[in-house]
């Protein structure tokens, strides 16, 4: 009988995770399917019951449910409990356990961008304080950044993020500010890394940061992944960015970690990279996508 894994979100965009995860299953000799399920807000609990009852062996959760799903689960791993956001759910009997593999994906991408350099004295600016922003900030803290400044349209949400993650490391300074704050330009001139964890650029050619504020030498990581560069990445390169990355490496590594949690075996990462790249090339004319 085929094993089924689901992705729950709403509205569910054209995720490329099915191609990546089904390629991983095939490489591992697993007869399985990865299915997209658009779940309206009132139906999230019922959707999770389908995992609890064994219809699905596990699931991913994407926007806008990474935070809301926490209260519907029976347990959380250490990272998810700290971040208070979940993107992967496993089933243990009838218990549902939440995990956060996004933070792992962020850390792996940061390692690529920063070239393995020591991060203790480095500063990062994060745009967005939702579930992905929480995961990104946690990943930056774990990567050793000395200062992380989180900007969000609603500053109260950024402040809650900073409060919740303030105990992760005594050596990281967390700062919360409104996105329209005049300090953004000054912070970017001092920053080593800009990380867009918002949905800006997901379904449009907009950028969360005015091009005029982007300094040269900055490293820029946009969690949106697309066959085409987002405006933020194009603007960053035009400004002389040192390095840029879209969400592809994050998606691969968070997906590989989720695969290992569902199937208790190493993920075939190389096959996942090839499958995602091919899917992106085939979707070259489609809008950008993000999340799991």
Buried (B, 14 or more C-beta within 10 A) or exposed (E): EEBBBBBBBBEBBEBBBBBBBBBBBBBBEBEBBBBBBEBEEEBBBEBBBBBBEEEBBBBBBBBBBBBBBBEBBBEBBEBBEBBBBBBBBBBEEEEBBBBBBBBBBBBBBBBBBBEEEEBEEBBBBBBBBBBBBBBBBBBBBBBBBBBBBBBBBEBEBBBBBBEBBEEBBEEBEBBBBBBEBEEBBEBBEEBBBBBBBBBBBBBEEEBBBEEEBBBEEBBBBBBBBBBBBBBBBBBBBEBEBBBBBBBBBBBBBBBBBBBBBBBEEEBBBEBBBBBBBBBBEEBEEBEBBBBB
